[in-house]
């Protein structure tokens, strides 16, 4: 991708490049968001973060639950390095979604994102996430209720998949969400039934983009600069959201803006994981939580390289945090010993 304007766009409407960090339940907690946005003295390249989803059922979510998922609302709605964090809500009933959104904004959230994309069976069986893609009128009603509940100046965004079983109705889905008043739409390029199996379908994102006037943000298998360039060509999108790709390549946001950082650096990733675990503990998390989250990061980083895959294979068997942290020392992994940059930036 040729970087024409490397400025950080905070919204897809703004000048520059919009490259957001995707919400991933069980992964992108506030510690992870803070760690990634602090990289290189805050010059991380990330436009925006979205919290793990806040589950909304029949009642307005209480403040302590919102704070658990997005403590940044107490600090101006941004990470310590100044990157905005939207609160993501997941639910199927317009009224409690609306009242919870209003509470989030009153507490300091700079924006609200609605999750119509989660493919988890437990979520879908409880009338949340991607299951609502089967009912475009409900997409519109929930989006409209949230839009009405918060100030006009507050972005209300929506994240979806291409559809439930197929992408045949992605244009109708996008139009329903636009009719509900969404500020922009992010589309993961798979269906719910597909889960995370290949291939991604960036062309169907392009169909949705052409069907609406609001910005459409592409998501799904955006793991390298080359992949994002290909997605841009196929979908026509110029705004992107990166999720699992950032687990193996946290510097990808910077690389998109022309920084010549290493593509893969095992020693550096080991250091990030050690700091991540320590920060979780300092924030009141248990060793079990830190252990599980580190393993999750390694699992999602594994596809980036054989070295990372080997790290995960070795360390996933760790029974306690101390043994995992010992394995993350550079001398513990041969490929980390020299701080090897496995694939230099072009």
N, C-alpha and C positions, 0 to 999 in steps of 0.2 A: 504494500500500500504506500502510495506517495503521500507524505504528510504535507498538505497544502497549508493547513492552519492548525498548528499543534496546540492551540489554546484549549483550556479545559472548559467545555460547555457544561453548565450545571443542569440544563434541560435540553431536550432535543431541538427546541426552537432557537436556542442561543447560538451565536457565532462560535466556531471551533468544533471540536470533536467530542461527542457525548459517548462515554464508555463507562458504564455503571457496573458495580459489583452486585451480582445476583444474590437474592436470598436463597439459602439452602438450609432447611430445617435440620437441626442437630450439628450444624457446621459453622454457619456465619453468625456466631454470637458476638457480643460487643467486644470481647477480647480480640477475636479474629479481625473484626473491622478496625479496631484501633491499631493493631499490629500492622496490618497492610497499609493503612492510610498514613502511618508514621514513617514508612520506608523512605530512605534517602532524605531525611529531614523534612518529611511532609510532601516532597516532590514525587508523589506516588503515581500520578496520572489518572487517578480514579475520580470520576465526575460526581458520583452519587452512590450511596449504599442504601439497601433496603433490609429491614430487620427480618429475622425469622418470623413466621406467621404467628399472630395472636389469634387464638381460636375463639370465635364468637358464636354462642349458641342462642339461647332465648333471652338473655339478659345483657345489659350493658356491662362490659368487662370492667372490673374494679382497677383502680390506679396501680396497685402493687403488681398486678400481672403485666400491665403495660410497661411498668418500670423494669420488670424482670427481663422482658424481651428487648426493650429499647431504653436503657438508662440515659442515653444521650438527650432525651427530652428535657432532662434537668440542666443541661449545659448548652442551651441555645439550639438544640436539635442537630448538633454536629458532633463528629468525633473530635478528639483533642487537637487534631491537625486541621480542623475546619471543613471537613467533608460532610455535606448534609446527609442525614439518615431519615428516610421515610419509614413510617410504621406500616407493616403489612397486616391486613386483616383477612381472615378466612371464615366464611359463614354463608348461610343460605337464606337468612331472613332479613329483609330490608331494614326494619325498624331498629333492631339491636345493632346491626352493622352501622347504621347512621349515627345512633347515639354514642356508640363506641368511637367512631371516627371523630365526632365532635369533642369527646373527652380527650382523645389523643392530641388534637390540635390545641385545645385549651391548656394541656400540660406542656406543650412546647414542640410538638412534631411539626416540621416544616412541610410535610406532605403525607398523604395516605395512599397506599397501594392496596388493591384488592386482588386476592389470590383466587383465580378461576382456573388454575392450572395444575394444582397438586394431584398426582396420580395415585397416591397411597390409598389402598383399599379401605383402610379404617376411616380415613377422612371422607372418602367418597360415599361410604355406607352411612355416614352421619350427615349427609346433605351439605358437603363442602367441597371446595376445590373443583376439579375438572368435571365432576358430575353435572354441574350447572351448565356446562357447554351444550348439553342436550336440550336446553330450554332458553332460546334467545330472548324471549320476553322477560325471563327472570334475570338474565344478565343486565338488561336495560333497567329493570326496576330497581335492582340492588345498587347499580352504579348511580342511577338518578337520585336515590335516597341519600347516598353518601355525599354526592355532589351538593345536594340541597342543604345538607347539615353543616357544612364547613364554609368558611369565607370564600368568596369568589377568587381571591388571590392565592388560595391554597391549592396546589396541584392535587388532583385525584387521578391516579393512574391505575391501570389494570394489567395483570399478567395472565396469559392464557396459554393453552396448547392449540394445535391446529384444529382439533375437534375430538370427539369421543372415539369413534371407530375409524374415521377417515377424515380427510381435509375437504370433503365435498362442499361443506357449508361455511368455510372459513370467512368468506366475504360477508355472509349474513351475520355471523358472530361479530365480526369487526364493526359492521354498521350498527348493530344493536348497542354495542358498548359506546360507540361515538354518539348515538342518539341519547344515551344516558348521561352524556356530558363529560366523558373522560378527557383528561388533558393530553394523554398519549397512551399508546398500547404497546406492550411488550409481548412478543410471541415466541414461545419455544417451538422449534421446528419439528416436533413429533406429536403424534396423537396420544391420548391417554392410554389406549389399549397397547400402544407400542412400548410404553414405559421409557426405558433408556436404550433400547435396542437400535442398532443402525438400520437404515441410513436416516440422516436428517433430510428434511425437505424444505430447503430455503426458497424454492420457487413458489411454494404455496404462501410463504410469508409475503412474497412479492405480490401475489394476487390480492391479499388482504390490504396491503399498502396502497394498491391502485384503487381500491374500493372506498377509501375514506380520505378525509382531508386532514385529520389529526396525524401527528407523527407516529410512525411505527418503528419500534426498536426490535432488532433481530437478536435472537438468543438460541443457543443449541450448538454444541460442538465447536465453539469459537476458541480453539485451543492454541492457535499460533497466529502470527501476523498474516501468513499466507492464507489460512483458513478464513480469516476475517475479510481479506481482500476478495476471496472467492465468493463469500456470502454477499458482499457488497455488489459484486458483478451480477450474481444470480437473482438476488432479491430486490436490488435497487435501494436498499436501506443504507443510510449514512450514519445511523446511531446504533449502538450495540450494548448488550448486557452479557457479561462474562461470569460464569459460575465455576463449574468443575475445572475448566481450563486454568483458572487462577490458582488452583491447589498445587499444580506442578510448576506453574510459571507465574508466580506473583508479580513479576516485573513486566508482564505482558502489557499492562496499561501504559507503562512508560515506553516500551518498545513501539507501541502504536504512535507515540508522539515523537518518534525519531531518536530516542536515547539508545545508545549502542551497548546495552547491558548484555551479559551472557544469557543465552536462551535457557540453559540448564546449568545449575551449579549446586552439586550435591552437598558440599560442605556448608554453603550458605543456607540451604534449606534445613540442614541439621540444626544450625544456629537458630533459625526462626522457630523451629519446633520446640527447642529447649526453652526459648523465651516465652513461647505460647503457653507451655505447661506451667512455667513459673508465674506468669501473669494470672492464669486461672486460679492458682492457689492463693495468690495475693488478693484476688477479688472475692475470696470466700468459697471458691469451689473445692470440692473434695478431690482426693487423689484419684478416686475411681472416675470421676468426671474428666479430669485432665488426661488420664490414661485413655479413656474411650475416645475423646476428641482428637488426641494425637494420632491414634490408630485410624480414625476416620480421615484425617488429613492425608496420612500416608496412603490409604486405600485409594483416595481420589487422585492423588499425585502419581500413583503407579503407572497409569497409561502413558505418561509423558516420556518415560525412558526405561530401558531395561535395568538401569542402576536403581531407579526409584522403585521399580517392581521388586527388585531383590531386597531392598530395604524393608518394604512392606512384608514380604514373605518371611523375612527373618524376625522382624519386630512385632508382628501381629500375635505372636505366641507369648509375648511378655505378660507375666501374671501380675506385675505391679509396676507402678510408675518409675521407681528407682531403676529397675532393670531396663526399662525402655529408654530412659535418659542415658544410661551407660552405653547403650547401643547407638545412641545418636552422637556420641563423641566422635570426632573425625577419625581418631585412630581405631575406632571400633568397626569402621566400614572401609575397606581398602580403597574404594573409589573416591572416598572423601578425603583421604589422607593428604593429598596435595592440593585440596581446594579446587579440583579439576573443573574447569568450565567445559562441559561435555559437548556443547555445540555453540561455537562462537557466533555472536550476532553478525549479520551480514554487513 
